Amino acid sequence: ASTSLAWTERAPTSYELYADGLHIATAAYERGDPAQREERGANLDLGLEWREGVHRLRAGAFASRYANFIALLPTGEPDFEDEGEFFPVFAFRGVKARLWGLEFEAARRLVDGPQGRLDLDATLDLVRATNRSSGEPLPRIAPARLTLGLGWQHQGWSVRGEVRRSASQKRVPADDLPTDGHTLVNLSASRSIEFGGLEALAFLRIDNLSDELAFNAASIATVRVLSPLPGRSVSAGLRVAF
């Protein structure tokens, strides 16, 4: 069992202080505040973990309360016009905020014999964040996520498959849009090789096997629908250590 209690402060970044113009990557006009105060908050973490050999189970929880949380928020001003195009105006502002979350991790060896080792693992995380100054949710917060993985290892071979499920994010402020959930399937295989006194690893990886169209709820709303997560991709390589 573990616990920690901390009080933290973070100095504003240069753009949180001095931004004042179009941010081409986010398609938004962003404005900083030279009088921005430090980000300040108190954090409590609790953890409980059990282990027996390779088997493990861990549960964690955290709660944070910020007297000043620096967030990039829409100002409600008329859109900024530049060469006939219009861009929403955002500003970095300090608000009172509350965050809490849960994390779970588990791993269990299903098979350990002459045909190799088969391991099952799972992770789950959940975050809730509220702007205490307005009573609305904070924007760009990741939804609940669950990952299930199954891996096999035998005589230098390693094969793994995993399914990652992200729930829909409907807990958003009034000026933001919900993000649909998605499920990604990833596969990988590798083989350890020794030759000439060198160690090498050959690998093959396929991400987003089903080529699902998915979006990141943590990205700014102006580009979220324009920048989906990567589609199906295949990568292969040989890594040599010498």
Rosetta silent file (secondary structure, phi, psi, omega in degrees, C-alpha in Angstrom):
SEQUENCE: ASTSLAWTERAPTSYELYADGLHIATAAYERGDPAQREERGANLDLGLEWREGVHRLRAGAFASRYANFIALLPTGEPDFEDEGEFFPVFAFRGVKARLWGLEFEAARRLVDGPQGRLDLDATLDLVRATNRSSGEPLPRIAPARLTLGLGWQHQGWSVRGEVRRSASQKRVPADDLPTDGHTLVNLSASRSIEFGGLEALAFLRIDNLSDELAFNAASIATVRVLSPLPGRSVSAGLRVAF
SCORE:     score description
SCORE:     0.000 S_00000001
   1 L     0.000  144.685 -179.203    0.000    0.000    0.000 S_00000001
   2 E  -146.065  154.192  175.658    1.243    3.498   -0.760 S_00000001
   3 E  -152.935  151.607  175.758    0.081    7.062   -0.431 S_00000001
   4 E  -148.559  147.255  178.100    1.460   10.497   -1.158 S_00000001
   5 E  -130.761  127.608 -174.433    0.323   14.046   -0.565 S_00000001
   6 E  -140.327  149.091  170.325    1.905   16.907   -2.467 S_00000001
   7 E  -115.686  124.132 -174.146    1.569   20.620   -3.048 S_00000001
   8 E  -124.833  151.137  172.926    2.881   21.639   -6.462 S_00000001
   9 E  -133.407  142.357  177.997    3.496   24.850   -8.359 S_00000001
  10 E  -132.843  127.526  177.893    4.305   25.250  -12.068 S_00000001
  11 L   -70.846  144.239  177.685    5.491   28.425  -13.719 S_00000001
  12 L   -61.572  147.812  175.757    3.522   29.424  -16.842 S_00000001
  13 L   -77.080  170.955 -178.452    5.142   28.566  -20.167 S_00000001
  14 H   -61.246  -41.287 -178.389    6.197   31.262  -22.629 S_00000001
  15 H   -75.207  -26.821  174.577    3.105   30.790  -24.793 S_00000001
  16 H   -68.860  -21.080  178.245    0.777   30.797  -21.774 S_00000001
  17 H   -93.918  -45.267 -164.348    2.219   34.232  -21.030 S_00000001
  18 H  -120.467   -0.582  178.857    2.881   35.836  -24.404 S_00000001
  19 L   -57.128  138.148  178.004    0.955   34.060  -27.182 S_00000001
  20 E  -164.349   74.237 -179.416   -0.946   36.578  -29.276 S_00000001
  21 E   168.175 -176.729 -179.727   -1.707   35.392  -32.784 S_00000001
  22 E   -69.548  133.914  171.860   -2.754   32.589  -35.067 S_00000001
  23 E  -104.143  103.822 -171.692   -1.606   29.113  -34.114 S_00000001
  24 L   -61.816  -36.203 -176.968   -1.467   27.418  -37.498 S_00000001
  25 L   -67.288  -29.314 -177.895   -1.361   23.878  -36.065 S_00000001
  26 L  -106.234   -0.888 -179.825   -4.598   24.343  -34.112 S_00000001
  27 L    53.347   44.328 -179.343   -6.392   26.685  -36.547 S_00000001
  28 E  -144.048  153.825  171.816   -7.147   29.060  -33.687 S_00000001
  29 E   -90.412  119.752 -176.302   -6.152   32.523  -32.495 S_00000001
  30 E  -113.596  139.663 -177.243   -4.458   32.029  -29.121 S_00000001
  31 E  -130.064  128.973  175.104   -3.802   34.706  -26.535 S_00000001
  32 L   -91.341 -173.947  179.372   -1.635   34.475  -23.428 S_00000001
  33 L  -139.166  107.623 -179.206   -1.666   36.619  -20.316 S_00000001
  34 L   -58.844  -20.288  179.411    1.599   38.260  -19.164 S_00000001
  35 L   -94.430   12.203 -178.466    0.090   38.532  -15.675 S_00000001
  36 L   -57.287  131.185  178.278   -0.606   34.778  -15.537 S_00000001
  37 L   -86.524  168.026  177.670    0.047   33.369  -12.066 S_00000001
  38 L   -61.898  148.637  172.019    1.720   30.049  -11.291 S_00000001
  39 E   -78.563  126.405 -173.513   -0.358   26.907  -11.601 S_00000001
  40 E  -132.758  136.090  179.410   -0.898   25.697   -8.018 S_00000001
  41 E  -162.900  159.599  174.993   -2.577   22.604   -6.675 S_00000001
  42 E  -108.732  138.425 -174.379   -2.708   19.929   -3.967 S_00000001
  43 E  -130.677  134.605  176.522   -2.560   16.262   -4.981 S_00000001
  44 E  -122.643  127.660  178.268   -3.419   13.062   -3.108 S_00000001
  45 E  -122.539  136.871  176.432   -2.471    9.612   -4.476 S_00000001
  46 E  -127.970  139.231  179.833   -3.476    6.231   -3.053 S_00000001
  47 E  -143.290  146.994  177.209   -2.273    2.860   -4.291 S_00000001
  48 E  -139.528  124.086 -174.600   -2.741   -0.795   -3.405 S_00000001
  49 E  -134.005  140.930  176.309   -0.696   -3.538   -5.103 S_00000001
  50 E  -126.048  136.233  178.223   -0.485   -7.332   -4.811 S_00000001
  51 E  -135.324  143.765  171.990    2.224   -9.502   -6.341 S_00000001
  52 E  -149.462   99.016 -174.192    2.919  -13.217   -6.436 S_00000001
  53 L    64.711 -126.281  179.806    5.707  -14.120   -8.840 S_00000001
  54 L   -86.315   -9.481  179.042    4.731  -12.756  -12.254 S_00000001
  55 E   -80.143  140.696  178.116    1.105  -12.271  -11.220 S_00000001
  56 E  -153.922  155.741  176.861    0.156   -8.790  -10.093 S_00000001
  57 E  -147.290  128.329 -178.312   -2.841   -6.599   -9.406 S_00000001
  58 E  -136.419  137.520  175.650   -2.722   -2.880   -8.754 S_00000001
  59 E  -128.892  136.754  179.692   -5.404   -0.283   -8.029 S_00000001
  60 E  -138.526  155.595  177.586   -4.773    3.422   -7.694 S_00000001
  61 E  -144.744  147.198  177.360   -6.771    6.583   -7.134 S_00000001
  62 E  -142.029  155.476  175.590   -5.863   10.244   -7.178 S_00000001
  63 E  -142.907  134.076  179.725   -7.521   13.559   -6.440 S_00000001
  64 E  -130.809  139.954  178.435   -6.206   17.022   -7.276 S_00000001
  65 E  -130.257  117.284 -174.163   -7.586   20.401   -6.320 S_00000001
  66 E  -105.256  129.256  170.966   -6.149   23.445   -8.084 S_00000001
  67 E   -77.212  -25.917  177.598   -6.341   26.982   -6.806 S_00000001
  68 E  -150.881  106.966  179.568   -5.107   28.037  -10.258 S_00000001
  69 E  -112.337  120.721 -176.462   -5.214   25.644  -13.222 S_00000001
  70 E   -83.051  116.519 -177.091   -4.009   27.110  -16.534 S_00000001
  71 E  -126.833  149.396  175.127   -6.418   26.091  -19.290 S_00000001
  72 E   -93.758  110.240 -171.681   -6.827   27.057  -22.930 S_00000001
  73 E  -126.558  147.241  175.542  -10.446   28.192  -23.170 S_00000001
  74 E   -66.393  144.844 -176.923  -12.566   29.908  -25.830 S_00000001
  75 L   -90.601  -18.121 -174.639  -13.163   33.580  -25.105 S_00000001
  76 L    82.812    1.141  177.921  -16.565   33.917  -26.788 S_00000001
  77 L   -72.618  161.208  173.627  -15.260   36.800  -28.886 S_00000001
  78 L   -58.775  147.991 -179.170  -16.120   37.064  -32.589 S_00000001
  79 L   -58.085  146.160  177.107  -13.886   34.892  -34.775 S_00000001
  80 E   -81.305  131.973 -178.227  -10.616   36.437  -35.912 S_00000001
  81 E  -101.700  134.197  176.881  -10.511   37.079  -39.666 S_00000001
  82 E  -143.911  112.909  179.249   -7.359   36.594  -41.700 S_00000001
  83 L    52.419   45.143  176.304   -7.365   36.748  -45.517 S_00000001
  84 L    82.676   -1.394  177.206  -11.019   35.777  -45.702 S_00000001
  85 E  -107.571  151.617 -176.010  -10.745   32.896  -43.217 S_00000001
  86 E  -118.558  138.068 -175.426  -12.191   32.924  -39.705 S_00000001
  87 E  -132.269  132.133  177.510  -10.580   31.452  -36.617 S_00000001
  88 L   -66.049  152.740 -176.335  -12.045   31.076  -33.093 S_00000001
  89 E  -103.705  126.811  177.804  -10.283   32.971  -30.317 S_00000001
  90 E  -120.656  153.100  178.243   -8.860   31.082  -27.319 S_00000001
  91 E  -137.979  144.844  173.622   -7.065   32.421  -24.256 S_00000001
  92 E   -81.434  118.996 -177.703   -4.927   30.847  -21.548 S_00000001
  93 E  -132.585  146.053  174.606   -6.708   31.514  -18.273 S_00000001
  94 E   -87.967  126.753  179.701   -6.217   30.382  -14.716 S_00000001
  95 E  -131.098  160.556  171.186   -9.301   28.737  -13.217 S_00000001
  96 E   -77.976  137.055 -174.007  -10.101   26.783  -10.110 S_00000001
  97 E  -144.862  156.003  175.890  -10.244   23.090  -10.961 S_00000001
  98 E  -133.922  129.889  177.083  -10.815   19.652   -9.489 S_00000001
  99 E  -128.781  143.392  171.087   -9.550   16.386  -10.990 S_00000001
 100 E  -148.247  157.020 -177.806   -9.868   12.824   -9.795 S_00000001
 101 E  -161.967  168.274  179.723   -9.225    9.484  -11.378 S_00000001
 102 E  -130.608  146.577  176.619   -8.850    5.717  -11.028 S_00000001
 103 E  -138.389  137.950  177.152   -6.284    3.312  -12.452 S_00000001
 104 E  -133.431  138.652  174.978   -6.238   -0.479  -12.504 S_00000001
 105 E  -136.161  142.154  178.753   -3.544   -2.849  -13.759 S_00000001
 106 E  -148.955  145.356  176.332   -3.524   -6.643  -13.771 S_00000001
 107 E  -146.926  137.412  179.621   -1.278   -9.362  -15.202 S_00000001
 108 E  -145.149  134.818  176.086   -1.557  -13.137  -14.985 S_00000001
 109 E   -86.847  118.084 -177.668    0.455  -15.963  -16.503 S_00000001
 110 E   -85.548  -36.484 -177.754   -1.973  -18.449  -18.010 S_00000001
 111 E  -138.355  136.794  175.425    0.537  -21.005  -19.295 S_00000001
 112 E  -145.116   91.247 -174.708    4.178  -21.683  -18.354 S_00000001
 113 E  -153.813 -165.817 -177.111    5.450  -24.881  -19.942 S_00000001
 114 L   -62.863  -20.757  178.979    7.500  -26.472  -22.717 S_00000001
 115 L   -91.066    5.973  177.050    5.373  -24.745  -25.363 S_00000001
 116 E   114.158 -174.140 -179.316    6.184  -21.313  -23.978 S_00000001
 117 E  -114.640  135.248  179.050    4.655  -18.715  -21.700 S_00000001
 118 E  -121.283  119.911 -176.134    1.250  -17.143  -22.235 S_00000001
 119 E  -119.169  141.088  175.867    0.467  -13.940  -20.329 S_00000001
 120 E  -115.204  134.517  178.308   -2.743  -11.941  -20.031 S_00000001
 121 E  -139.836  157.438 -178.627   -2.700   -8.288  -18.962 S_00000001
 122 E  -150.996  145.759  173.726   -5.219   -5.491  -18.615 S_00000001
 123 E  -136.794  147.954  178.378   -5.242   -1.786  -17.771 S_00000001
 124 E  -143.474  133.232  175.862   -8.117    0.596  -17.081 S_00000001
 125 E  -141.364  150.099 -175.694   -8.009    4.318  -16.383 S_00000001
 126 E  -146.775  134.518  179.016  -10.640    6.979  -15.813 S_00000001
 127 E  -131.957  139.013  171.857  -10.334   10.748  -15.230 S_00000001
 128 E  -125.832  131.160 -176.390  -12.928   13.341  -14.286 S_00000001
 129 E  -135.561  132.107 -176.222  -12.040   17.035  -14.415 S_00000001
 130 E  -128.779  133.909  172.063  -14.215   20.012  -13.472 S_00000001
 131 E   -81.282  103.788 -176.764  -13.731   23.742  -13.913 S_00000001
 132 L   -70.839  -18.320  178.880  -14.787   24.939  -10.465 S_00000001
 133 L   -73.593  -32.057 -178.459  -14.917   28.536  -11.675 S_00000001
 134 L  -112.898  -16.752 -176.517  -17.714   27.781  -14.158 S_00000001
 135 L    83.942   -2.131 -179.458  -19.081   24.457  -12.888 S_00000001
 136 L   -94.839  164.008  173.474  -18.523   22.870  -16.320 S_00000001
 137 E   -65.031  151.352  171.209  -16.186   20.013  -17.237 S_00000001
 138 L   -72.419  147.113  179.688  -12.677   20.947  -18.294 S_00000001
 139 L   -78.233  163.507  171.281  -12.102   20.524  -22.052 S_00000001
 140 L    57.453   46.317  175.853   -9.835   17.971  -23.760 S_00000001
 141 L  -104.873  132.707 -179.188   -9.890   15.303  -21.056 S_00000001
 142 L   -62.600  143.741  177.896   -9.282   11.702  -22.120 S_00000001
 143 L   -79.779  179.761  174.421  -12.273    9.347  -21.723 S_00000001
 144 L   -62.108  138.433 -177.061  -12.263    6.028  -19.869 S_00000001
 145 E  -133.897  138.713  179.984   -9.856    3.599  -21.542 S_00000001
 146 E  -130.568  131.592  176.954   -9.477   -0.179  -21.307 S_00000001
 147 E  -125.162  129.623  174.533   -6.653   -2.267  -22.789 S_00000001
 148 E  -118.813  129.544 -178.325   -6.577   -6.078  -22.903 S_00000001
 149 E  -130.717  148.322  178.097   -3.406   -7.818  -24.068 S_00000001
 150 E  -135.242  123.685 -176.556   -2.341  -11.408  -24.665 S_00000001
 151 E  -129.808  143.193  179.466    1.312  -12.298  -25.219 S_00000001
 152 E  -125.835  135.862  179.081    3.185  -15.538  -25.984 S_00000001
 153 E  -133.477  136.360  179.745    6.938  -16.099  -25.661 S_00000001
 154 E  -165.565  121.788  173.275    8.968  -19.159  -26.595 S_00000001
 155 L    47.628   51.660  176.778   12.610  -19.735  -27.605 S_00000001
 156 L    88.134  -13.388  177.783   13.255  -16.187  -28.761 S_00000001
 157 E   -89.091  145.158  175.044    9.835  -15.698  -30.318 S_00000001
 158 E  -143.210  124.748 -179.949    7.397  -13.129  -28.928 S_00000001
 159 E  -128.267  135.003 -179.303    3.863  -12.573  -30.225 S_00000001
 160 E  -141.994  140.704  171.569    1.372  -10.088  -28.780 S_00000001
 161 E  -129.702  143.381  179.220   -2.130   -8.922  -29.550 S_00000001
 162 E  -145.404  150.009  177.327   -4.024   -6.169  -27.789 S_00000001
 163 E  -120.578  125.868  179.887   -7.379   -4.463  -27.933 S_00000001
 164 E  -116.286  119.238  179.568   -7.670   -0.839  -26.793 S_00000001
 165 E  -111.891  122.726  173.045  -11.122    0.548  -26.151 S_00000001
 166 E  -109.768  125.354 -179.521  -11.685    4.246  -25.571 S_00000001
 167 L   -71.398  164.833  174.130  -15.177    5.214  -24.445 S_00000001
 168 L   -68.315  148.291  177.630  -16.998    8.180  -25.933 S_00000001
 169 E  -108.869   97.812  179.863  -16.274   11.488  -24.237 S_00000001
 170 L  -103.013   -7.368 -179.454  -19.579   13.248  -23.684 S_00000001
 171 L   -88.386   82.341 -175.320  -18.537   15.101  -20.547 S_00000001
 172 L  -131.559  157.630  175.728  -17.483   18.328  -22.252 S_00000001
 173 L   -67.141  167.405 -174.480  -18.200   22.055  -21.724 S_00000001
 174 L   -63.025  -26.995 -177.840  -21.016   23.692  -23.680 S_00000001
 175 L   -93.842   11.106  176.987  -18.616   25.195  -26.243 S_00000001
 176 L  -115.913  174.458 -179.160  -16.968   21.852  -27.061 S_00000001
 177 L  -120.108  144.603  175.767  -18.194   18.773  -28.944 S_00000001
 178 L   -63.759  158.148  177.608  -18.452   15.148  -27.768 S_00000001
 179 E  -120.852  129.564  179.749  -16.028   12.597  -29.201 S_00000001
 180 L   -66.499  152.975  175.466  -17.157    9.125  -30.273 S_00000001
 181 L   -77.234  168.161  179.123  -15.556    6.071  -28.730 S_00000001
 182 E  -156.021  161.458  178.233  -13.354    3.691  -30.695 S_00000001
 183 E  -128.990  124.633  179.909  -11.658    0.306  -30.534 S_00000001
 184 E  -114.116  137.078  178.055   -8.148   -0.295  -31.884 S_00000001
 185 E  -114.737  125.228 -179.588   -6.583   -3.717  -32.454 S_00000001
 186 E  -122.960  139.880  179.195   -2.775   -3.979  -32.531 S_00000001
 187 E  -128.719  146.559  176.595   -0.629   -7.026  -33.334 S_00000001
 188 E  -151.259  152.458  176.756    3.117   -7.546  -33.075 S_00000001
 189 E  -146.454  144.575  178.488    5.663  -10.347  -33.436 S_00000001
 190 E  -146.950  160.025 -179.823    9.415  -10.438  -32.892 S_00000001
 191 E  -140.877  123.890  176.075   12.299  -12.907  -32.990 S_00000001
 192 E   -81.142  134.516 -176.670   15.592  -12.651  -31.117 S_00000001
 193 E  -132.511  142.333  173.901   18.580  -13.647  -33.217 S_00000001
 194 E  -122.068  129.312  176.102   22.268  -14.120  -32.425 S_00000001
 195 E  -154.089  137.084  178.802   24.923  -14.093  -35.127 S_00000001
 196 L    58.041   30.339 -178.786   28.603  -13.273  -35.132 S_00000001
 197 L    78.624    3.648  179.327   28.510  -12.466  -31.436 S_00000001
 198 E  -105.274  151.880  175.975   25.856   -9.808  -31.992 S_00000001
 199 E  -106.151  133.919 -178.269   22.305   -9.734  -30.678 S_00000001
 200 E  -135.292  157.754  178.065   19.521   -8.727  -33.042 S_00000001
 201 E  -134.206  117.784  174.058   15.761   -8.415  -32.939 S_00000001
 202 E   -97.223  136.186 -175.264   13.569   -8.764  -36.023 S_00000001
 203 E  -141.605  155.613  174.725   10.054   -7.412  -35.603 S_00000001
 204 E  -138.138  133.566 -177.649    6.766   -6.907  -37.384 S_00000001
 205 E  -138.533  135.866  175.041    3.979   -4.665  -36.074 S_00000001
 206 E  -123.858  119.436  179.058    0.467   -3.896  -37.296 S_00000001
 207 E  -107.862  145.988 -179.431   -1.394   -1.045  -35.618 S_00000001
 208 L    52.368   60.035 -174.230   -5.125   -0.314  -35.979 S_00000001
 209 L   -53.669  -39.023 -177.021   -5.712   -3.611  -37.770 S_00000001
 210 L   -85.094    0.040 -179.908   -9.332   -2.806  -38.657 S_00000001
 211 L    56.321   43.918 -178.110   -8.403    0.670  -39.980 S_00000001
 212 L   -74.884  139.332  175.390  -10.986    2.255  -37.688 S_00000001
 213 L   -79.313  116.520 -174.245  -11.612    5.980  -37.961 S_00000001
 214 L  -137.122  150.050 -178.045  -10.860    7.327  -34.470 S_00000001
 215 L  -127.190  151.646 -177.251  -10.381   10.766  -32.926 S_00000001
 216 L   -93.815  113.480 -178.316   -8.468   11.996  -29.895 S_00000001
 217 L   -66.275  -17.229 -178.746  -10.745   13.631  -27.323 S_00000001
 218 L   -86.600   -2.971  178.527   -7.716   15.380  -25.782 S_00000001
 219 L   -87.348  157.967 -177.400   -7.014   17.433  -28.929 S_00000001
 220 L   -67.106  144.751 -171.635   -8.375   20.944  -29.380 S_00000001
 221 H   -62.170  -27.916 -176.320  -11.837   21.056  -30.975 S_00000001
 222 H   -65.142  -25.458 -178.121  -10.738   23.205  -33.932 S_00000001
 223 H  -122.612    0.081 -174.156   -8.661   20.381  -35.409 S_00000001
 224 H   -57.409  -47.166 -177.469  -10.055   17.262  -33.755 S_00000001
 225 L   -77.422  -13.462  179.988  -12.208   16.182  -36.706 S_00000001
 226 L   -93.284  -11.072 -175.940   -9.440   17.159  -39.151 S_00000001
 227 L  -133.181   73.578  178.554   -6.700   15.079  -37.501 S_00000001
 228 L   -66.024  164.897  173.838   -7.872   11.541  -36.749 S_00000001
 229 L   -64.986  157.407 -176.900   -5.628    8.995  -35.104 S_00000001
 230 L   -56.646  142.870  174.967   -3.424    7.018  -37.538 S_00000001
 231 L   -79.116 -160.737 -178.558   -5.171    4.412  -39.656 S_00000001
 232 L   -59.416  134.836  178.184   -3.858    0.941  -40.331 S_00000001
 233 E  -141.944  146.702  178.311   -0.070    0.844  -40.424 S_00000001
 234 E  -125.965  130.484  177.437    2.514   -1.915  -40.867 S_00000001
 235 E  -134.194  143.462  178.623    6.112   -1.618  -39.754 S_00000001
 236 E  -142.038  151.469 -179.055    8.967   -4.112  -39.870 S_00000001
 237 E  -170.650  175.037  177.549   12.605   -3.837  -38.971 S_00000001
 238 E  -134.007  121.045  179.576   15.809   -5.344  -37.647 S_00000001
 239 E  -111.229  127.154 -176.549   17.533   -3.897  -34.595 S_00000001
 240 E  -118.930  132.539  177.421   21.130   -4.908  -33.876 S_00000001
 241 E  -107.740  127.903  179.750   23.017   -4.228  -30.636 S_00000001
 242 L  -148.093    0.000    0.000   26.825   -4.072  -30.772 S_00000001
